[in-house]
Amino acid sequence: MCLRNLTFVTFLLLFTFNTQAQRNFEGYNRLGLQAGMTLFDINTADLTTRQGTGFMGGFTTRGSFRGSFDLIYGINFFGNELEVLAINTGDASNRNVEEYIDYSIQAVQINFLGSFNVVRHHFSLEFGPVLNVNGRLKMKNEDNFGQYILAVDDAIIRANEIQDISKVNFRVMGGLTAGLENFRVWAQYQYGVTNMLKNLNDKELAKNDFEGNSSTLIFGAVVYF
């Protein structure tokens, strides 16, 4: 399923769940719009990476569940950035020069989270699973991909050959939210429990045991309506 179709289906589910929640919960139930900044990286011993700064935005619903617990579910859109160390074979000095090259990765996330209210409507702890569906690990300057190579276990791999990473990944999330009933700021950490580079092992590359797990810090704000 492409990202556009997944987005449409998930938005319909989110709208349905929110409508149903309003019928079933006489307590607090709000639809929110949120946005934030991401710090994304891939924890791997196979590539040398550097954390990149990106953005996110999406819709979320928070509803009373039981006692001090709320339920949160929603859909978010991500534009993450990442840098990977490569060797520039086309340097003007005719020397092989190490250089970080930029990659971007777009994704859609569906989350279903639990929230423990330390102080209701003002401070809570959140946790739960996240389904991440992403596109390619795309080079931001593909015109020059031919001059960049990755030295991986003494093998030579072109920088554009690592773009087709695994499209569906699962993550676990933990974070906190603080603020007012209608406006809150939040921070969360997501760790990928599945191998984000697994799809590379199906390619005809010199190396066939790639392994990497996503690591994402997210800081944002949400407005509830």
NUDO-52765 format. One record per residue (C-alpha): residue in three letters; x, y, z. Coordinates in steps of 0.001 Angstrom, whole numbers, plus 500000, padded with zeros to 6 digits. Example, Ala and Ser with C-alpha at 12.3 -4.5 7.8 and 13.67 -1.06 7.14 Angstrom:
2
ALA512300495500507800
SER513670498940507140
! end
This chain:
225
MET500000500000500000
CYS501476503378499027
LEU501846506216501516
ARG498958508170499964
ASN496491505266500287
LEU497663504498503810
THR497182508124504791
PHE493628508181503424
VAL492616504938505142
THR494193505941508438
PHE492524509361508419
LEU489145507666507932
LEU489875505303510827
LEU490970508215513002
PHE487755510106512226
THR485655506988512934
PHE487436506266516211
ASN487055509861517326
THR483323509861516525
GLN482849506575518364
ALA484843507824521333
GLN482648510884521646
ARG479647508564521922
ASN481214506190524413
PHE483173508566526649
GLU481295511126528666
GLY484619512434529909
TYR487484514164528185
ASN487874513528524446
ARG489679515862522058
LEU490968515926518495
GLY494311517688518147
LEU496645519110515539
GLN500366518783516263
ALA503759519629514779
GLY507346519275515833
MET511059518784515157
THR512733515400514743
LEU516293514239515419
PHE516662511037513401
ASP519448508464513183
ILE519975504779512401
ASN521910502768514981
THR524093500485512871
ALA527611499091512844
ASP527532498758509055
LEU527432502460508144
THR528805505606509733
THR525819507900510215
ARG525200511306511696
GLN521924512506513181
GLY519813514794511017
THR517136517379511857
GLY513681517068510281
PHE510042517864510936
MET506707516193511617
GLY503021517078511713
GLY499725515306512041
PHE496460514598513812
THR495960513031517219
THR493052512088519460
ARG493153511897523250
GLY490264510336525154
SER489528509324528738
PHE489847505589529270
ARG489801504503532898
GLY490912506147536101
SER494107508098535482
PHE494633506634532011
ASP493888508147528595
LEU494168506579525167
ILE495917508379522297
TYR495761507429518657
GLY496618509325515518
ILE498494509696512261
ASN501652511738511719
PHE503719512677508681
PHE507521512817508907
GLY510276514373506835
ASN513461513005508403
GLU517067513773507505
LEU520198511637507871
GLU523876511919506940
VAL526042508958505912
LEU529808509016505641
ALA531042508274502103
ILE534181508583500009
ASN534107511282497356
THR536059509842494413
GLY535409512887492251
ASP537170515443494418
ALA538859518243492482
SER542216517376494056
ASN541999513863492545
ARG542161512387496029
ASN539553510190497707
VAL538041512427500403
GLU535684511314503177
GLU532522513374503232
TYR529068513151504818
ILE526284513081502240
ASP522651513988502890
TYR519706511601502720
SER516036512269503362
ILE513254509854504254
GLN509504510529504263
ALA507210508470506447
VAL503712508093507825
GLN503176506825511357
ILE500156505331513066
ASN500264505192516844
PHE498055503756519563
LEU499350504883522937
GLY498533504743526603
SER498835507869528731
PHE499157508002532510
ASN497934511321533905
VAL500213512462536711
VAL498227515712536793
ARG495123515449534605
HIS495111517872531631
HIS498535519206532656
PHE501214516491532869
SER501225512913531604
LEU503540510052530636
GLU502957508314527309
PHE504058504928525975
GLY503101502393523345
PRO503679500938519854
VAL504131502820516596
LEU503715501540513042
ASN506070503379510679
VAL505642503197506884
ASN508375505025505009
GLY509662505652501529
ARG513229505342500270
LEU516334506606502010
LYS516700509119499210
MET519918510925498330
LYS519232514653498295
ASN521709515195495447
GLU521373512150493198
ASP523093513865490277
ASN526466513189491914
PHE525792509710493295
GLY528336508121490946
GLN531254509821492649
TYR530325508664496154
ILE531079505166497470
LEU530635503513500860
ALA533416501350502260
VAL531578498539504049
ASP533716495616505289
ASP536250496244502515
ALA533430496133499936
ILE532659498994497567
ILE528993500021497488
ARG527628503007495608
ALA525922505611497769
ASN522650505209495860
GLU522547501444496459
ILE521381501760500069
GLN518233503736499253
ASP515733500857499123
ILE515472500179502852
SER512627498291504537
LYS509318500110504079
VAL507392498866507142
ASN508919499087510605
PHE507667498843514156
ARG508818501110516961
VAL508230501557520676
MET507727505029522097
GLY508071506677525485
GLY507573510338526298
LEU505910513059528323
THR503410515850527741
ALA502935519035529769
GLY500796522140529487
LEU497158523190529525
GLU493933521417528622
ASN493890522844525089
PHE497618523329524434
ARG500549521145525394
VAL504196520656524558
TRP505683517190524432
ALA508860515198523949
GLN509223511558523011
TYR511789508965522038
GLN511139506226519483
TYR513288503137518990
GLY512885500793516046
VAL512493497170517144
THR512719495881513556
ASN515733495931511241
MET515321499031509088
LEU518107497899506721
LYS516825494346506274
ASN515616494992502732
LEU519204495691501650
ASN520038492046502331
ASP517858491057499363
LYS519966493181497017
GLU522976491896495119
LEU525430493829497247
ALA528840492692498432
LYS527526492716501980
ASN524359490767502835
ASP523955491134506591
PHE522971494772507058
GLU521375495561510397
GLY520146498873511738
ASN517501500219514119
SER515991503677513926
SER516457506131516788
THR514301509270516860
LEU513921512134519315
ILE510858514316518709
PHE509922517648520287
GLY506578519208519496
ALA503380520961520493
VAL499706520050520125
VAL496542522145520043
TYR493308520392521037
PHE489938521487519631
! end
